[in-house]
Amino acid sequence: MNKHLFNYHMAKNGDTQKSLSIALGITAASVSHKISGVKGDFTRKEIAFLADRWHLSGNDVKDIFLN
């Protein structure tokens, strides 16, 4: 995952790790761990949710989550 690009889109869309944790229904620690790659990855459902929330193109999704 490209955490710098993830953080760019998060900030661009006015989100924080806390706001994402609430929206995704997971803990803020889980969001942090997924961004840093420490424990697990975002699920397909979570990626689809973020793509919709942030209006990401298919290429954006690929660049953020599949690198």
Secondary structure, DSSP 8 states (H G I E B T S, - for coil): --HHHHHHHHHHTT--HHHHHHHHTS-HHHHHHHHHTSS----HHHHHHHHHHHT--HHHHHHHH--
